[in-house]
Amino acid sequence: MEALWTDLSVVEEDYESPAWHESALRETEARVASGEEQQVDWAEAKRRLRTRS
């Protein structure tokens, strides 16, 4: 648990995102903006993940 907390408490400016991360976020934003992808709340997302086979 301590190691997990250490990872989560890293100062944002000290962490460099991987190069692909920005393009992946832009692609997701574009899909949401076009209506191709819809946002769901966390409870619904968990329900969907649990029912996948």
N, C-alpha and C positions, 0 to 999 in steps of 0.2 A: 504494500500500500504506500509505503514511504517513497519508493522509486517512482510510482505512478504520480504521486503528488509533485515530486521534484520535476518530472517531465511537464506536468500541466502548469506549473508555476513559473515557467521560463518567461523572461521579459520578451515581449513581442519583437522589439527592435533587435534583440540578440539572435533571433531565429530567422533564417533565410528559407523562404518557401522554395520547393523544387521548381525548375524552369517550366515544367508542364502545367503547374497549378493555375497560373493566370489564364492560360488559354482554355483550360477545362472550365474555369468559372465563367469566362465569357461565353463559351458554348452553351452552358446551362442557362445563363441569363437570356440568351437569344431564344432558346427553346421555350422558356417561360413567357417571354414577351410576345412570341408568335402564337402562343396558345397550344403549342405542340406538347408542352409539359406543364403540369399543374402542381402547385404546392399543396402539401397535406400537413395537418398537424402531427405532432410527434406520436400521439396515441394511435392515430390511424396508420402511420408509417410502421410502427411496431406490429400492429395487427396484421398488416399486409406481409411483412417479413416473416412472421410466425406461421402464416398459412401457405407460404411457398413450399413447393415439394422439391 
